[in-house]
Amino acid sequence: MGDSQSPSPPSARRGS
């Protein structure tokens, strides 16, 4: 997974 619906902050959801 990672950035599913986060185009602006992709580093925020990077991993699970």
N, CA and C atoms as a LAMMPS dump frame, in Angstrom:
ITEM: TIMESTEP
0
ITEM: NUMBER OF ATOMS
48
ITEM: BOX BOUNDS ff ff ff
-5.0000000000000000e+02 5.0000000000000000e+02
-5.0000000000000000e+02 5.0000000000000000e+02
-5.0000000000000000e+02 5.0000000000000000e+02
ITEM: ATOMS id mol type element x y z
1 1 1 N 0.841 -1.202 0
2 1 2 C 0 0 0
3 1 3 C 0.877 1.255 0
4 2 1 N 0.291 2.379 0.398
5 2 2 C 1.067 3.616 0.408
6 2 3 C 0.148 4.804 0.251
7 3 1 N 0.267 5.492 -0.893
8 3 2 C -0.608 6.645 -1.128
9 3 3 C -1.74 6.226 -2.06
10 4 1 N -2.892 5.897 -1.451
11 4 2 C -4.044 5.458 -2.238
12 4 3 C -4.887 6.658 -2.645
13 5 1 N -5.151 7.551 -1.708
14 5 2 C -5.961 8.721 -2.008
15 5 3 C -5.28 9.987 -1.497
16 6 1 N -3.953 9.953 -1.392
17 6 2 C -3.216 11.111 -0.904
18 6 3 C -2.224 11.589 -1.964
19 7 1 N -2.663 12.465 -2.849
20 7 2 C -1.826 12.981 -3.916
21 7 3 C -0.88 14.066 -3.414
22 8 1 N -1.293 14.797 -2.392
23 8 2 C -0.466 15.864 -1.851
24 8 3 C 0.601 15.296 -0.9
25 9 1 N 0.198 14.643 0.191
26 9 2 C 1.172 14.093 1.126
27 9 3 C 1.376 12.591 0.932
28 10 1 N 2.237 12.205 0.022
29 10 2 C 2.483 10.796 -0.252
30 10 3 C 3.444 10.2 0.774
31 11 1 N 4.256 11.043 1.384
32 11 2 C 5.225 10.572 2.361
33 11 3 C 4.545 10.274 3.688
34 12 1 N 3.333 10.798 3.857
35 12 2 C 2.609 10.596 5.103
36 12 3 C 2.124 9.148 5.192
37 13 1 N 1.701 8.591 4.056
38 13 2 C 1.196 7.215 4.056
39 13 3 C 2.098 6.358 3.176
40 14 1 N 3.309 6.089 3.656
41 14 2 C 4.234 5.315 2.859
42 14 3 C 4.609 4.035 3.609
43 15 1 N 3.928 2.941 3.352
44 15 2 C 4.285 1.708 4.044
45 15 3 C 3.084 0.803 4.188
46 16 1 N 2.212 1.126 5.115
47 16 2 C 1.045 0.265 5.312
48 16 3 C -0.12 0.86 4.616
